[in-house]
Amino acid sequence: MGKVNVAIVGATGAVGTKILEKLLERNFPSSSIKLLASKRSAGNKVEVGEKQFVVEETVPEAFDGVDIAFFSAGGKISEMFAEEAVKRGAVVIDNTSAFRMVEDIPLVVPEVNLEALRQHNGIIANPNCSTIQMVAALEPIRAKYGLKRIVVSTYQAVSGAGSEAIDELQAQADQLESRAEIEGEILPSAAGKKHYPIAFNAIPQIDAFDASGYTLEELKMMNETKKIFSMPELQVSATCVRLPVVTGHSESLYIEVEKENVSVEEIREVLSHAPGVVLQDDVDTQTYPMPLFAEGKDDVFVGRIRKDPDKSTGFHLWVVSDNLLKGAALNSVQIAESLVSIKTSI
Amino acid sequence: MGKVNVAIVGATGAVGTKILEKLLERNFPSSSIKLLASKRSAGNKVEVGEKQFVVEETVPEAFDGVDIAFFSAGGKISEMFAEEAVKRGAVVIDNTSAFRMVEDIPLVVPEVNLEALRQHNGIIANPNCSTIQMVAALEPIRAKYGLKRIVVSTYQAVSGAGSEAIDELQAQADQLESRAEIEGEILPSAAGKKHYPIAFNAIPQIDAFDASGYTLEELKMMNETKKIFSMPELQVSATCVRLPVVTGHSESLYIEVEKENVSVEEIREVLSHAPGVVLQDDVDTQTYPMPLFAEGKDDVFVGRIRKDPDKSTGFHLWVVSDNLLKGAALNSVQIAESLVSIKTSI
């Protein structure tokens, strides 16, 4: 296939901006890139390097002639315009949770389940940020040694809640002495009734609660992982926590593999050759992943790999990645690149 | 027994100061309180309310006539002076890791294993902060439903690394915009070779690494928990992470109980009557423990209790407590109160 016409819906947001940057940085074979956003942002100019773009309003006609449309403007906008874009001939790569668990919509991390892209009805879903880095780190282990179980506790950055959450952390961050008086206005969830300070705090709630007592973020990790791995029987449970970190999600993973007597060295060996994964695991030199150093990087960083002392098939891993890049924008652009290279029917 | 003469070694440190405050606040039956510290601090005055104390140098003779000596000045000082204090007639309550795993030295959390206090050779060890809050929260569950397994991921505050770590966080906390240039000088471990920024970061290292790949902090949680519960067969594994939080450790616990078919409501019921534990668990009102709100409080707060979807005996809990209080000073003072009330041989 030749060059493609691209649209980015939500182009002025935290993830939309990164999608544009990644498309340009990776020389995506686009013949045009159209930036779409709300009426309020229409007419604004966006500059990346020497290129200038003018933001247009997201209306149905905007998708005429578009081959690939990235959606990253919230679930409601996706529900409103994704089918419309498909009807006008585009393939939609959707960064929201709107379509992720719909049965015939592929949920894709290219390093893990590229083949799921071969059959789609015009919409492809990009998984939740915390899910992507976890499955990218685990796929090489799963493929070689099997996977029975995941227990994950997350350490998530505020940028996952949008730029207003970054502003909130910044406004609170210099109040260490008077931290007891800080009042939250946005987090844990702008739509929630109660808000708590994030600076000098850890909030064990991301997104709303389900009747099960789990948050939607936790359920996303649990359900999306099973779908991406095509393993409905996989045992996954999650605890998701928001931290005063700007960008970069961290995850403390406990896993059980199928194969007996796998060594830590074998896990390290497998990860050291895995696409998109960088092994940072040397305790002698205090080498392990940290979110502050993952920011702006494309990879999924893995370290602190060690065996459970009581379970021969149990391992602990510490997994860190930039939640706006591999967790969102980069993965979406990689999906688009894969679509182009496997010459699907777009 | 009558009133006792008390000494606090390391009285000018973060925990020593809190021990003095708690002794006064709880009207501990002391006839005298002697503050001991390094030669450098000797002569300094410490005021609590209307009471004034003069710091003296820690020398062997300082323990003459002392009935109970709290030690909180690092493992080396405990190794140097604890036996000396015992020889001169004091019972030592040691807040360092120096004696915790010594076989005939009791390791005590009064709500959990008070009876261990009945037999001692003059030294009683106060467990590690992250261990105390975990066993205090789990004991009521263990006593009623049995306990097979714990997998814990911690979210620990900088005050656990001393006041210089708090100063370091404060110095870094207003550099959100220039966070990539922050340089760490103290954390993760003052004695380590490498230092990393803590503001806007999460550091998966607390204390030094063991040859097993676990940190000493993780091994403390694993080994101390088995000793306090008198359960060498208990399966415990830990991942310990330092956060940009001033005070208040949080823990994401996954546990497996022995009894089948225990409900979340039963776990909540047991915890709602547990000594020293406060249940904060109502997702409808976004009620759950957070470190910023646990600071300065005596209790261990528990919430986010939910069942593992794939394991009927598995539960998740989120446990938060002030690491300087129940995690250190308060627990030490409670040990002293227990000693007084069970009229041991001091």
Interface residues (C-beta under 8 A of the other chain):
Chain A: R149 V151 S153 Y155 L169 Q170 A173 D174 L176 E177 R179 A180 I182 P188 G192 K193 K194 Y196 P197 A199 F200 N201 A202 I203 P204 Q205 F209 S212 G213 Y214 M222 Q235 V236 S237 T239 V241 L243 P244 V245 V246 S250 S252 Y254 V264 V283 D284 T285 Q286 Y288 P289 M290 P291 L292 E295 G303 R304 I305 R306 K307 D308 P309 D310 K311 G314 H316 W318
Chain B: R149 V151 S153 Y155 L169 Q170 A173 D174 L176 E177 R179 A180 I182 P188 G192 K193 K194 Y196 P197 A199 F200 N201 A202 I203 P204 Q205 F209 S212 G213 Y214 M222 Q235 V236 S237 T239 V241 L243 P244 V245 V246 S250 S252 Y254 V264 V283 D284 T285 Q286 Y288 P289 M290 P291 L292 E295 G303 R304 I305 R306 K307 D308 P309 D310 K311 G314 H316 W318
